[in-house]
């Protein structure tokens, strides 16, 4: 699939980078991350919040697979996080499974106000591990945390216990308010970088390992304040699909 499409500036933390789209030849590394989970848990909304700092109230279900990107400058390196949004409907499962290949990270989303979406998480983990590389970094996200006070159906303790059993990272977040969205995505990117860095060091020490393993990418770090340069959004759908 062609990854170079017409882009517009993305926004995060209320600030827009005035430099326009970053030229493809200036991007140092690309990390692919997939967002998975049942339909209507807010996957596309989390993606829109992370890449554009937006929330679309007129939301429709994602059809098939879409992707958006957020490009950041960190310590002199330009990193593109390419985030793939997969439809949660059963009829798209066979289609989206192909997009797990090459993914370095996964955001597994459930709705804290709908218990069945959490009950299905184990099945999503099973599918992810069947199709993705064994070293993929997985973050379990309980979305809609802004509704926790009155509508919570999944306790934090249940989610933490499951995440610990499965070796996942965990965070509750709110696509509506933006709480913890960046933290969750960047925690995944940090750990992707750690794995990639280890592979790079191993390859340097033993050239015979240079082509081994599945992780392809390099430096990512936690970013904040003036270190951040948001440059580009690429998408396959309009805001009505958020």
Secondary structure, 3 states (H helix, E strand, C coil): CCCCCCCECCEECCEECCCCCCCHHHCCEEEEEEEEECCCCCHHHHHHHHHHCCCCCCCCCCCCEEEEEEEEEECCEEEEEEEEEECCCHHHHHHHHHHHCCCCEEEEEEECCCHHHHHCHHHHHHHHHHHCCCCCEEEEEEECHHHHHHHCCCCHHHHHHHHHHHCCEEEECCCCCCCCHHHHHHHHHHHHHHHHHHHHHHHHHCHHHCCCCCCCCCCCCCCCHHHCCCCCECCCCCHHHC
